[in-house]
Amino acid sequence: MGAMRTLLLKGSQNQWLGTRVPKRKFVQRAVRRFMPGETLDAALATAEQLRELGMSTVVTLLGEAITDRAEAERMTTHYLDAYERIRRPGLPTEISVKPSQMGLDVGKDVCAAQLQALAARADASGSFLWIDMEATPYVDATLELFRDLRSRQTNVGVCLQSYLYRTAEDLEQLLPLAPAIRLVKGAYSEPPNLAFPRKRDVDENFMRLAKRMLSAEARDLGVRAGFGTHDMQLIDRIRDFAEGAGIPKDAYEVQMLYGIRRNEQIRLTAEGQSVRVLVSYGSAWFPWYMRRLAERPANLWFVVRSMVSA
């Protein structure tokens, strides 16, 4: 893991930075590259614009590590309303939540109740609920919550991270459930005994997992595959593999963040590839933004440019 990436990931967990850095105007300008605004209105307006370009979306309200039950319930109320807002114009938009945002730190039963309410509303709205994956202390509980919810409803999916050694085994255990899986590289600071420390190994594991998700067995089971990465070389490898296996471009999704590789998103869509864009919103963006910078430290250049133009 590069020194700059390590520094940025550690910074994402620093409370002192988290309370002071977001107040800086140049940081606020820089973060607009990755999110259209702090409100649901802004996120849904962007979802409508992306629909006109042929792309679907997934929206998420930023915030995590909630330790107050009432606050977790307020988050759930917000998302329940969001599903209604999505349903009325028929947007091809789904919602993604973090378990710690839904009260997992309060109690697994609390989180399970929130997720069940959201999944039920998603079903009634003709939409979908994604359960995001967080740092390793949350992985087992997150997978347990997903399995329980998936046993009762089909319109739920979970995120897996290719930088963890355990993910190949986790995937095999999930396959009999015919799951929807969003595969990402991973964006938390993890020790080398739990995660691949080298990018090359993370990428190769991502490719191995992608092939398994697109295998004939997985497709026969009904696995829904989404690949969340901005690594165009990796995307090209996955697309080449799928083409060689006779898998149509609309049978799996390439998922990217709003504001990153927009031209590539447009190009892939024009080529018939299913593309889903993650649109984040909300005021609690600092940890998320630092992790986005850590994924590609070269993005720090945009922060520097914002400082110069202040």
LUMDREN-765962 format. One line per 8 residues: number of its first residue (from 1); their letters; for each residue x, y, z of N, C-alpha, C. Coordinates in steps of 0.2 Angstrom, whole numbers. Each point is the difference from the previous one (the first is absolute). Example, Ala and Ser with C-alpha at 12.3 -4.5 7.8 and 13.67 -1.06 7.14 Angstrom:
// residues 2
1) as) 66/-28/39/-4/6/0/4/6/0; -2/5/-4/4/6/1/-4/5/3 .
***
This chain:
// residues 310
1) mgamrtll) 4/-6/0/-4/6/0/4/6/0; -1/5/-5/4/6/0/0/4/6; 5/4/1/0/4/6/-6/6/0; -1/3/-6/-5/5/0/-7/-3/1; -1/-6/-3/-7/-4/2/-1/-1/7; 6/-3/3/-1/-1/7/-1/6/4; 3/6/-1/-1/6/3/-7/2/-1; -3/0/-6/-7/2/-1/-5/-4/4 .
9) lkgsqnqw) 1/-7/0/-4/-4/3/0/1/8; 6/2/3/0/1/7/-3/7/1; 1/5/-5/-4/6/1/-7/0/0; -3/-5/-4/-7/-1/0/-3/-2/7; 4/-2/4/-2/-2/7/1/5/5; 3/5/-2/3/5/5/-6/5/2; -2/0/6/-6/4/2/2/8/0; 6/1/1/2/7/0/0/3/-7 .
17) lgtrvpkr) 3/-4/-5/-1/2/-7/-7/0/-2; -4/-5/2/-7/0/-2/-4/6/2; 1/3/5/-3/6/3/2/6/-3; 6/1/-3/3/6/-2/1/0/-7; 2/-5/-4/1/0/-7/-6/2/-4; -6/-3/2/-6/1/-5/-2/8/1; 3/4/4/-2/7/1/4/4/-6; 5/-3/-2/4/4/-5/-3/0/-7 .
25) kfvqravr) 0/6/-2/-4/1/-7/3/-3/-5; 7/-1/-1/3/-3/-5/-1/-8/0; -1/-3/6/-2/-7/0/-7/-1/-2; -5/5/2/-7/0/-2/0/0/-8; 4/4/-3/0/1/-7/2/-7/-3; 6/-3/3/3/-6/-3/-5/-6/0; -4/0/6/-4/-6/1/-6/0/-5; -2/6/-3/-5/0/-5/1/-4/-6 .
33) rfmpgetl) 7/-1/-1/2/-5/-6/-4/-7/1; -1/-2/6/-2/-7/1/-7/0/3; -3/5/1/-7/0/2/-4/6/-2; -6/0/-3/-3/5/-3/-3/5/6; -1/-2/6/-3/4/5/-1/-3/6; -2/3/5/-1/-3/7/-7/-3/1; -5/1/-5/-7/-1/2/-2/-6/-5; -5/-3/2/-4/-5/-4/-2/3/-7 .
41) daalatae) -3/6/1/-2/3/-6/6/0/-6; 6/2/3/6/1/-5/1/-7/-3; 0/-5/5/2/-7/-3/-5/-3/-5; -7/1/1/-5/-2/-4/0/4/-7; 2/6/1/0/4/-7/6/-2/-4; 5/-2/3/6/-3/-3/-2/-7/-3; -4/-4/4/-2/-7/-3/-4/1/-6; -4/5/0/-5/2/-6/5/2/-6 .
49) qlrelgms) 5/4/1/4/2/-5/4/-7/-3; 2/-4/4/4/-6/-2/-5/-5/-3; -6/0/2/-5/-4/-4/-1/2/-7; 0/7/-1/0/2/-7/6/-2/-4; 6/-1/3/6/-3/-3/0/-7/-1; -5/-4/3/0/-7/-1/2/-4/6; 2/4/5/3/-3/6/-5/-1/6; 1/-5/4/-4/-1/6/4/2/6 .
57) tvvtllge) -3/1/6/4/3/5/-1/-4/7; 4/1/5/-1/-2/7/1/6/4; -4/2/4/1/6/5/2/-2/7; 4/4/3/1/-2/7/1/7/4; -3/0/6/1/6/5/6/-2/4; 5/5/0/6/-1/3/-1/0/8; 4/-4/3/-1/0/7/1/-8/3; 4/0/5/1/-7/3/2/0/7 .
65) aitdraea) 1/-6/3/1/-1/7/-5/4/5; -6/-1/-2/-5/3/4/-1/-4/7; 0/3/5/0/-4/7/-7/2/4; -4/4/-3/-7/2/3/-5/-3/-4; -5/-4/3/-5/-4/-3/-5/5/-4; -1/6/4/-5/5/-3/3/3/-7; 7/1/0/3/2/-6/-1/-5/-6; 2/-6/2/-1/-6/-5/-7/0/-3 .
73) ermtthyl) -5/1/5/-7/0/-3/-1/6/-4; 3/5/1/-1/6/-4/3/-1/-7; 5/-4/0/3/-1/-7/-4/-5/-3; -3/-5/3/-5/-4/-3/-6/4/-3; -3/4/4/-5/5/-2/2/3/-7; 6/3/0/2/4/-6/0/-5/-6; 3/-6/1/0/-4/-6/-7/-3/-2; -4/-1/5/-7/-2/-2/-3/5/-4 .
81) dayerirr) 1/7/1/-3/5/-4/4/0/-7; 6/-1/0/4/0/-6/-3/-5/-5; -2/-6/3/-3/-5/-5/-6/2/-3; -4/4/4/-6/3/-3/2/5/-5; 5/4/1/2/5/-5/3/-3/-6; 3/-6/0/2/-4/-5/-5/-3/-4; -5/-2/3/-6/-4/-3/-4/5/-5; -2/6/3/-4/4/-4/2/2/-7 .
89) pglpteis) 6/1/-1/2/2/-7/3/-7/-4; 0/-5/4/2/-7/-3/8/0/-2; 3/3/5/8/1/-1/3/-7/0; 5/-2/-4/3/-6/1/6/0/5; -3/2/6/5/2/6/-1/-5/5; 5/-2/3/0/-4/6/4/3/6; -1/-3/6/3/4/6/5/-5/3; 6/3/2/5/-4/4/1/3/7 .
97) vkpsqmgl) 0/-4/5/1/2/7/6/-4/3; 3/3/5/5/-3/4/-4/-3/7; 2/-6/2/-3/-2/6/1/4/6; 6/3/0/1/4/6/-4/7/0; -2/1/-6/-5/6/-1/-7/-2/3; -1/-6/-1/-7/-3/2/0/-2/7; 5/1/4/0/-1/8/3/-7/2; 5/-2/-5/3/-7/2/4/1/7 .
105) dvgkdvca) 3/6/1/4/1/6/-5/0/6; -6/2/-1/-5/-1/5/-2/-7/2; -1/-4/-5/-2/-7/1/-2/-3/-7; 2/-6/-1/-1/-3/-6/-8/-1/-2; -4/-1/6/-7/0/-1/-3/7/-2; 3/5/2/-2/7/-2/1/1/-7; 6/-2/-2/2/1/-7/-4/-5/-5; -2/-6/2/-4/-4/-4/-7/2/-1 .
113) aqlqalaa) -2/4/5/-7/2/0/0/6/-5; 5/4/0/0/6/-5/1/-3/-7; 4/-5/-1/1/-3/-7/-6/-3/-2; -4/-3/4/-6/-4/-2/-5/5/-2; 0/6/3/-5/5/-2/2/3/-7; 6/1/-1/2/3/-6/-1/-5/-6; 2/-6/1/-1/-5/-5/-7/-1/-2; -5/0/5/-7/0/-1/-2/6/-4 .
121) radasgsf) 2/6/1/-2/6/-3/3/0/-7; 6/-3/-1/4/-1/-7/-5/-4/-4; -2/-6/3/-4/-4/-4/-7/3/-2; -3/4/4/-6/3/-1/1/5/-6; 6/3/0/2/5/-5/3/-2/-6; 1/-7/-1/3/-2/-6/7/1/0; 3/1/6/7/2/0/4/-6/3; 6/2/3/5/-5/2/4/4/6 .
129) lwidmeat) 2/-5/5/4/2/5/7/-3/0; 5/4/0/7/-2/1/2/1/7; 4/-5/3/3/0/6/7/1/-1; 3/6/2/7/1/-2/4/-4/5; 7/-1/-1/4/-3/4/5/5/3; 2/-1/6/4/5/4/7/-3/2; 3/2/5/6/-3/2/-1/-7/3; 6/-3/1/-1/-7/2/-4/-2/6 .
137) pyvdatle) 0/4/5/-3/-1/6/-8/-1/-1; -2/3/-6/-7/-1/-2/-2/-5/-5; 5/-4/-2/-1/-4/-6/-5/-6/2; 2/-4/5/-4/-5/2/-8/2/2; -1/5/3/-6/2/2/-4/2/-6; 3/4/-5/-3/2/-6/-2/-6/-4; 4/-5/-1/-2/-6/-4/-6/-4/4; 0/0/6/-5/-3/4/-7/3/-1 .
145) lfrdlrsr) 1/7/0/-6/4/-1/-3/-1/-7; 5/0/-5/-2/-1/-7/-3/-7/-1; 3/-5/3/-3/-7/-1/-7/-1/3; -1/3/5/-7/0/4/-5/4/-5; 2/6/-2/-5/4/-4/-1/-4/-7; 5/-3/-3/0/-3/-6/-5/-6/0; 0/-3/6/-4/-6/1/-8/1/-1; -1/7/1/-7/2/0/-2/4/-6 .
153) qtnvgvcl) 5/4/-3/-1/4/-6/5/0/-5; -2/1/-6/5/-1/-6/3/7/-2; -3/5/2/2/7/-2/6/3/4; 5/-4/2/5/2/4/7/-2/-2; 5/4/1/7/-2/-3/5/2/6; 6/-3/-1/5/2/5/7/1/-4; 4/4/3/6/2/-3/6/-5/3; 4/-2/-4/6/-3/2/6/3/-3 .
161) qsylyrta) 6/-1/4/6/4/-1/6/-5/-2; 3/2/-6/5/-5/-2/7/1/3; 1/5/4/6/0/4/0/-4/6; -5/-3/2/0/-5/6/1/-7/-2; 5/-3/3/1/-7/-1/-6/-5/0; -5/2/5/-5/-4/1/-6/0/-5; 1/5/-5/-6/1/-4/-2/-6/-5; 5/-3/-2/-1/-6/-5/-4/-5/4 .
169) edleqllp) 1/-2/6/-4/-4/4/-7/3/1; 0/6/2/-7/3/1/-4/0/-6; 3/1/-6/-4/-1/-6/-3/-7/-1; 4/-5/1/-2/-7/-1/-6/-1/5; 0/2/6/-5/-1/5/-6/4/-2; 0/5/-4/-6/4/-2/-3/-2/-6; 4/-4/-5/-3/-2/-6/-6/-4/0; -1/-4/5/-6/-4/0/-7/4/1 .
177) lapairlv) 1/6/3/-5/5/1/-2/4/-6; 3/-2/-6/-1/4/-6/0/8/1; 6/2/3/0/7/3/1/5/-6; -1/6/2/2/6/-4/6/2/4; 6/1/-4/6/2/3/3/6/-4; 2/5/4/4/5/-3/8/-1/3; 4/-1/-5/7/-2/2/4/7/-1; 4/2/5/4/5/0/7/-2/3 .
185) kgaysepp) 5/5/-1/6/-2/2/1/1/8; -3/5/3/0/1/7/3/7/1; -2/3/6/2/7/1/1/2/7; 2/-5/4/2/1/7/7/-2/1; 3/2/6/6/-1/2/0/-7/3; 3/-5/-3/0/-7/3/7/-3/1; 1/-4/5/7/-2/1/2/-6/-5; 6/-1/-1/2/-5/-5/-2/-7/1 .
193) nlafprkr) -1/-1/6/-3/-7/2/-7/-1/-2; -3/5/-2/-7/-1/-2/-2/2/-7; 5/4/-3/-1/3/-7/6/0/-4; -1/-1/-6/6/0/-5/3/7/1; 7/1/1/3/6/1/2/4/-7; 0/-5/-5/2/3/-7/-6/1/-5; 0/5/-3/-5/1/-5/-1/-5/-5; 6/-2/-2/0/-6/-5/-4/-6/2 .
201) dvdenfmr) 1/-2/6/-3/-6/3/-8/2/1; -1/6/2/-7/2/0/-4/-1/-6; 3/3/-5/-2/0/-7/-1/-8/-3; 5/-4/1/-1/-7/-2/-5/-3/4; -1/1/6/-6/-3/4/-6/2/-3; -1/7/-1/-6/2/-3/-2/-3/-6; 5/-2/-5/-1/-3/-6/-2/-7/1; 3/-4/5/-2/-6/1/-7/-1/3 .
209) lakrmlsa) -2/5/4/-7/0/3/-5/2/-5; 2/5/-5/-4/2/-5/-2/-6/-5; 5/-4/-1/-1/-6/-5/-4/-5/4; 0/-1/6/-4/-4/4/-7/2/0; -1/7/1/-7/2/0/-3/0/-7; 4/0/-6/-3/-1/-6/0/-7/-3; 3/-5/4/0/-7/-2/-7/-2/-2; 0/-6/-4/-6/-3/-2/-4/-2/6 .
217) eardlgvr) 3/-3/5/-3/-2/6/-4/6/4; 4/5/1/-3/6/3/-6/3/-4; 1/0/-6/-5/3/-5/-7/-5/1; 2/-6/0/-6/-5/0/-4/1/7; 4/2/5/-3/1/7/-4/6/0; 2/5/-4/-4/6/-1/4/6/4; 6/-1/0/4/5/4/0/7/-4; -1/5/3/0/7/-3/7/3/1 .
225) agfgthdm) 4/2/-5/7/2/1/0/7/-2; 4/4/5/1/7/-1/8/1/2; 3/3/-5/7/1/2/2/8/1; 1/1/6/2/7/2/7/2/-1; 2/3/-5/7/2/-1/1/5/-5; 5/5/0/2/5/-5/6/-2/-3; 2/-6/1/6/-3/-3/-1/-2/-7; 1/4/-5/-2/-2/-7/3/-6/-3 .
233) qlidrird) 6/-2/2/4/-6/-2/-4/-6/3; -2/1/6/-4/-6/3/-7/-1/-3; -3/6/-1/-7/0/-3/1/-4/-7; 5/2/-4/1/-3/-7/1/-7/1; 4/-2/5/1/-8/1/-6/-3/1; -4/3/4/-7/-4/2/-4/0/-6; 0/5/-4/-5/1/-6/3/-5/-5; 7/-1/-1/2/-5/-4/-1/-7/2 .
241) faegagip) 0/-1/6/-2/-7/3/-7/-1/-2; -4/5/2/-8/-1/-1/-1/-2/-8; 3/4/-4/-1/-1/-7/2/-6/-2; 6/-3/2/2/-6/-2/-4/-6/2; -4/1/6/-4/-5/3/-8/1/-3; 0/5/-5/-7/1/-3/-5/3/5; 2/4/5/-4/3/5/-1/7/-3; -7/2/-1/-1/7/-3/1/5/5 .
249) kdayevqm) 2/6/-3/2/6/4/-5/3/5; -7/-2/-1/-5/2/4/-1/-5/6; 4/-5/0/-1/-6/5/3/2/7; 4/5/0/4/2/6/1/7/0; 2/3/5/1/7/1/7/2/1; 2/6/-3/6/4/2/-3/5/4; 3/1/6/-3/5/5/6/5/2; -2/6/-1/5/5/1/-3/6/4 .
257) lygirrne) 5/4/3/-2/6/4/-2/6/-4; -5/3/2/-1/7/-4/6/4/0; 2/3/-5/5/5/-1/7/-3/-2; 0/-7/0/7/-3/-2/-1/-4/-6; 5/2/-5/0/-3/-6/-7/0/-4; -3/6/0/-6/1/-3/0/-1/-7; 5/2/-4/0/-2/-7/0/-7/-1; 3/-4/4/0/-7/-1/-7/-3/2 .
265) qirltaeg) -3/3/5/-7/-3/1/-4/1/-6; 0/6/-3/-4/1/-6/2/-4/-6; 7/-1/-1/2/-5/-5/-2/-7/1; 0/-3/6/-2/-6/1/-7/-1/-1; -4/5/2/-7/0/-1/-2/0/-7; 4/4/-4/-2/0/-7/2/-7/-4; 5/-4/3/2/-6/-2/-5/-6/2; -5/2/4/-5/-5/2/1/-3/6 .
273) qsvrvlvs) 5/2/4/2/-2/7/-5/3/5; -2/-4/4/-4/2/6/4/4/5; -1/6/1/3/4/4/-4/3/6; 2/-1/6/-4/3/6/5/5/3; -2/6/2/4/5/3/-3/1/7; 5/0/5/-1/1/7/0/7/1; -6/3/2/0/7/2/-1/1/8; 5/3/3/0/1/7/-2/7/1 .
281) ygsawfpw) -3/1/6/-2/7/2/0/0/8; -1/6/3/0/1/7/5/4/2; 0/2/7/5/4/2/6/-3/4; -1/-7/1/5/-4/4/5/-3/-5; 3/4/-5/4/-2/-5/7/-1/1; 3/2/6/7/0/0/3/-7/0; -2/-5/4/3/-6/0/0/-3/-7; -6/0/-3/-1/-2/-7/4/3/-5 .
289) ymrrlaer) 1/7/1/4/3/-5/8/-2/1; 2/0/6/7/-2/1/1/-7/-3; -5/-5/0/1/-7/-3/0/1/-7; -4/4/-3/1/1/-7/6/3/-3; 3/4/4/7/3/-2/5/-6/1; -1/-4/5/5/-6/2/0/-5/-6; -6/-1/-3/-1/-4/-6/5/2/-6; 0/6/0/4/3/-6/3/7/3 .
297) panlwfvv) 6/-1/3/3/6/3/2/6/-5; 0/-2/-7/1/5/-5/-6/5/1; -6/-2/2/-5/5/1/1/6/5; 6/-1/4/2/6/4/1/6/-5; 2/-1/-6/1/6/-4/-6/4/-1; -6/-3/1/-6/4/-1/-1/5/6; 2/-3/6/0/4/6/5/6/0; 6/-2/-3/5/6/-1/-2/5/-4 .
305) rsmvsa) -4/-2/-6/-2/5/-5/-6/4/4; -4/-3/4/-5/4/4/3/5/4; 6/-2/4/3/5/4/3/6/-4; 3/-2/-6/3/6/-4/-5/5/-2; -6/-3/-2/-6/4/-3/-4/3/6; 2/-1/6/-4/3/6/0/8/-1 .
***
